Amino acid sequence: MRNPWIFGALLAFAFLFSLTEAVQADGIIIPEQPPCRPFPCQPPVIPLSQSPLAVKSHTVTVQIKDQLAVTHVDQIFINTGDSTVEGTYMFPMPADAVVKNFTLWVDGKAVEGKVLSAEQARQTYEDIVRERHDPALLEYIGRGALQASIFPIPSGGERRVELEYTQALTADNGLVKYSYPLNTEKFSALPLEEVSVTVDLQTGQPIRAVYSPSHDIDVNRSSNRQATASYEAENVKPDTDFDLFYSYGDSDALHLFTYRDGRDPADEDGFFMLLAAPSPEAESERIAKDVFLIMDRSGSMEGEKIHQAKLAARYILSHLGPEDRFHLTAFSSKVQHYMKGLSPAEESEIAADWIDELTAGGSTDIDRALLETAEVIDPERPAYLIFLTDGLPTVGVRESRQILKNFDKAAGQNIRLFSFGVGYDVDTLLLDDLSLNHHGISTYVKPEEELDQVLSSFYEKISTPVLTDLHLKIDGVTTYDLFPETLPDLFQGSQLVITGRYRRGGTADILLEGRSNDERQTYRYPNREFIEESPSILSPEASLPHIWAARKIGALLNQIRLEENDRETVAQIVKLSIRYGIVTPYTSYLVTEPLALGEEDQEQLAERTFGQMQAMPSASASGFDAVQKAQEQNDLAQSASAPHIAQSDRQTVRSVGARTFVQKDGIWIETVYNPNTMPLKKIKYLSDEYFELIRSRSDLAACLALGSRVIVVDHQSAIEIFE
């Protein structure tokens, strides 16, 4: 039976998930140590994490023309302490980047900065670590930096620091990467009031893909050669670098990212991501489609909700393609149709008048509305059903399982159903099942949100399909656990993100098949390399394990919520959650219980969790909690970039590149560490051996930046840093 227990109290959670946390940082001010009086005396040691300086705002504006990027950084620092602070401004350079034309201003006045080589910067970082007894700067080992003195900042005072630099971007198989270090977590005394990154992209040839694996960005394409990617947040401490990938011109429509750490004792298999974007030729071929709008007009829709629903319907009708057709259904106790069959796009204005005449009243017959609409579907054309309701079924068939069974029997294989639940009195299990079973997604519109804006924005994304009925085939490399399990259609101005696992590295041929109008199209991408061993745990590709794990866990949680509980599924969730630091309803013990590091311990934990879950009463499928958690779970299953760790939880779970650490008893422990099988080498914090390890292993240095007590895995053994 279904058990939506996951909507209980334990679901008051924020997904503890970060991509490549603490790999780089934006500009920081390192305060001078306070004077020591009377002399001589031992000056107090103040770690950087206790600095009184906070970053009030952080604005990044990037102008990219083809592959030349000009980055302008604008930061405002504020002194939250009781005394004047002066120090040194340090800007770690982006990794593997060749930058030039550095310009620095402080409060609008030009300031001379010094460019440090990677070796000079390393020595500076080491000196600060020794002096402050704070390893936070170790994450920057291996890269250069810009250094400048900052005038004293009085208590409560502010300093505005601006920096501009030019960078030549490189392309790998037609895919260009831009990276900006955006990590202030360790050095800001308070969350940032506002942070934004805006990238204006101009190219001489049509832009194909624009994608960020690190942040949830908005992409606005003003033309086929101009696009703006933006990220904004308030009251946050950024903990992840901003990575942006784009392609343009005649580059391939499909890009492959791979990551494999053969030294990982827990799992040697690799991770991959496919980024598919339509070619300019494909985008010129507009596919004729049928659009079905099924709109609830029951009494609960009265007022602003039905007004906004009408605005959204008008928007959809006004944005139909010339070869598109449409069908309108309005339902309450009875079901009404604009016409019995499908109408051509040229009738959209007349249909809009019909929409305007609708009034709210009556009960909610969802089953009849779906079945009567299904009778109109043409099995020979792509059909997009937009189903909008704000309530539970109250007349006719009211049992969700029967409604699903009836519609599954009546609907064809060519439909894509997108459910929109308005408010909190909706059946989340019904809406999610309808969408998942018919190649769509569910969206929940909260009372404070504008329904017409949500629907209009959604339809803009799906209004122009360029390839439908997609199928993927990979020959030459063994792959498994691909998400999404059923590929959605590919739309103009968008890209498809597929994640999965592979056994061993090698060369593969990738085939992507789909339908364009009445023709079957096959796109071949030969000789694509699935890497055998990734060079670094800190590369952008190191985010792939976390993105894949988010999708996998989201799919498993949906499986339990929509179907039934079973031991095997719960055990998978437990194992993945511990491995990748993702807190779920079943793994809240990451922050409350001793960490289960061994396989036997995890099996016992999974069994105990399953028993507790079975004993819990089933939660309602509707209501505030049900809607909130359904949306969170669906978002997790569809992750293209990773949700970020909530600030309140960052004291417990951290990610460093592909690695995940959990803090227990003051020690940061890598989650793949098994105390029963791995020999442990101990190294004293700040000893000569400690610094020698940092110099020789930059990947481990980033892990050791977590604190003075760390257990990190190295091949089949582990290293413990102790005080």
Buried (B, 14 or more C-beta within 10 A) or exposed (E): EBBBBBBBEBBEBBBBBBBBBBBBBBBBBBBEEEEEEEEEEEEEEBEBBEBBBBBBBBBBBBBBEBBEBBBBBBBBBBBBBEEEBBBBBBBBBBBEBEBEEBEBBBEEEEBEBEBBEBEBBBEBBBEBBEEBBBBBBBBBBBBBBBBBBBEEBEEEEBBBBBBBBBBEBEBEEBBBBBBBBBBBBBBBBBBBBBBBBBBBBBBEEBBBBBBBBBBBBEBEBEEBBEBBBBBEBEEBBBBBBBBBBBBBBEBBBBBBBBBBBEEBBBBEBBBBBBBBBBBBEBBEBBBBBBBBBBBBBBBBBEEEBBEBBBBBBBBBBEBBBEEBBBBBBBBBBEBBBBBEEBBEBEBBEEBBEBBEEBEBBBBBBBBBBBBBBBEBBBEEBBBBBBBBBBBBBBBBBBEBEEBBEBBEEBBEEBBBBBBBBBBBBBBBBBBBBBBBBBBBBBBBBBEEEBBBBBBBEBBBEBBBBBBBBBEBEBEBBEBEBBBBEEBBBBBBBBBBBBBBBBBEBBEBBBBBBBBBBEEEBEBEBEEBEBBEEBEBBBBBBBBBBBBBBBBBBBBBBBBBBBEEBEBEBBBBBBBBBBBBBBBBBBBBBBBEEEBBBBEEBBBEBBBEBBEEBEEBEEBEBBBBBBBBBBBBBBBBBBBBBBBBBBBEBBEBBBBBBBBBBBBBEEBBBBBBBBEEEBEEEEBEBBEEEBBEBBEEBBBBBBBBBBBBBBBBBBEEEBBBBEE
